[in-house]
Amino acid sequence: MRTDHALFLRALSALLAYPDSELRAALPEIDTTVRNTRDLKTRTRDELLALLDELSRSDALEAEAHFVDVFDRGRSTSLNLFEHIHGDGRERGSAMLDLRQRYLEAGLEPSGNELPDHLPVLLEYLSCRDGAETRETLGDCAHILRAIGNRLLHRRSHYAAVFTALLELAHADGLDPHARVPAPENLDISWEERPAFANDRAPPCRPADFRR
């Protein structure tokens, strides 16, 4: 797999991380990776650069609050993929065990606190694998990526660009700005989760969620 392909997956993983000071410090490196990748359409690259510009220009507290509002308040845009398939059902635990075993068989042991189905963790795993596995894996979950991305488009969030890029890597149909999305959730009764990727020890643009 080309080095720029691996770096690009790690950059996308980082862009879905909680925008703490460490991530903000890595934004120039991520910007360079996005500009240099050959895996993107021009429009998608521009959309990712717009997200990077928003993160770099935003006040730190504003960026962090926006991230929590987008990804951590309700399950419709959760970054834990099996949540969209199994909800809180028993099957989700079995699916996560299978995914963790897949990581272990590849010689990669998750080292952070995130669940195996957390999208940034999956992307870091794929950054260590070949392009064929990346396309197949992202293709398998393309319907979830598209659903999340369409909801972000509906909210006019620049984070939608990350999901557009992932669907391009999967050679799958892209986002639909005219897609119908569910009504906003009642936050008093919806599922909530801890802030994502808040581990300040993990370098945001390296496969830090695994150890060999």
N, C-alpha and C positions, 0 to 999 in steps of 0.2 A: 504494500500500500504506500502511496506517495506520502512523503513527510508533510506536505501542505494539507493533505486530506486529514491526516491525524490531528494536526494543529487546529484545523478548522473545526473539527468535532469538539475539541477541548475548548475552543473559543465559544462555541454555541452553548456548551455546558456551563461555562463561566457566566455567560449572559443571562442564564436562568438561575444564577446564584443570588443570594441576598446581597444587595449592593452596599456592603460595608466598606471600611477604609481600604482594606486590602484589595478588594475588587476594583475600587476606584483608582488605585495606584496602578493596576494592571490594564486599565482601559487603553493606553497608547499601544501596548503590545497586542491587545485584541484587535484594535483598529488596523494595525499593520497586517495581521493575519487575514482579516476580512478583505482588505484591499488586494491582497496577493493571491487569494484562492482562485482556482480555475473552475471550481465546482458550482458557480453561481451565475444566474442571469443578472444582467446589469441592474435591472429594476430591484431585484431582491437585495443585491449588494447595497444599493442606495438606501433601501429601507432599513437594513441593518446599521448602516452608518448613521442614519437618523436616530436610531435607538441609542447608539453610542454617544452621539452628540447630546441627546437629552440627558443621559446619565452623567456626562461630564459637566454639563451646565447646571444641573439641578443642585439645589441645596442638599446636603447629605441626609438630613432628616426627612426632607420632602421625598427624596428618592426611595428611602427605606420605607416610608409610610405608603408610598404608591405601590411598591412591591408587595407588601403585606395585603393591601387592599385588593390587588389583582389576583394573587395566588393563594393566599392563606385565609380567605374569608368565604367559606363555602366550597363545595366539592366540584362545581361545574368547571373550574379552571385549575383544579388540583394538579400538581406535577407528579403525584403518585398514580401511575398509569392504571394499576389494577383496581384502584378506587372507582374508575369509570366503568369497569367491567363487572366487578363483583360487589361493589359497595362495601358494606361491613360484613359480608357473608363469609362463611367458613372457607369457601373455595379460595378466597384471596390469600389466606395463609399458606395453603398448599402451593398455589402458583408462585408465591414469593420464595418458598423453599426451593422449588424447581429452578427459579431464576438464579438464586444464590449458588446452587450447585453448578449451574452453567458457568458462573464466574470462577468458581473454584477449579473446575475441570480445565479452564483456560490458564490456570496458574495465577489467578488474580483473586486476592482475598480482600473483601470490603473492609476498610479501616475506619470509616467514619460512623456517625450515628444515624445516617439516613437509611430508609428501607431500600431493599433491592430494586423495587419498582419505581424509585424516584428517578425521574427523567434525566437530570444531570448525571446521576450515577451510571445509568445505562449508556449515556453518551460517552462518558469517560472510558467505560468498558469497550465500546465500539471503536474508540480511538486507538485501541491496542489490537484491533482485529482487521481483517482485510475488507476491501470495498464490497465484495460480494455479500459477506455476512452483514455489513452495514445496510446495504440496500434491502436485503431480505428481512432483517429485523425491523427496520423502520417501515417497510412495506406492511409487515404484519400488524403494526399498531397505527397505520396511516389514518384509519377512521377516527381514532382517538385524537391524534395530533390535529386532524382537520377540524374536529368538533371544538377542541380548545381554541385553536387559531381563529375559527369563525366567531367564537364568543369574544375574543380579544379584538377582532376587527369591529365587531358591533359596539364595543366600548371605545373604539378609536385609540387603542393602545399600541404603541410602537413595538411592544413585545410580540405582536402577531408576526413580525418579520422573522423571528426565530423559527416559528412553525412553518412558515412558507419555505424557508431554507431547508428544513428537515424533510419536507415533502418533495422538494426537488432532488435531494440526495436519494430518496426512495424511488424516484421516477414515478411518483404517484400524482394524482390530480391535486391541484392546489386549492387554496382557500376560495370561498365563494362569498363575496361581500353582500350578496342578496339572500344568503341562507337564513332560514328562520332559526332563531335561537330561543331557548326556554326563557320564561319570565324570570326576573331577578329572584334569588332565593330569599326566604325569610331567615335573616341571620340569627334570629332568636332560637330557631330550631335546627338550623343547618349544621353540618359537620364542620369543625374547625381543627386546625393543626398548628403545630409549632412553626415558627419562621424557618424557611428552607435554607440550607447551606449556611447556617450561621456560625459554623466552626471556623474561628479565625486562625486556626493553625494550618488550614489547607490552602496551598497556593492555588489561586483561582484559574490559572490557565495551564495546569499540568494535571495528569491523571492521579490526583492526590487522594481519591477515594478508594484506591486499591494499593495493596502492597504485594510484591511478588514473593 
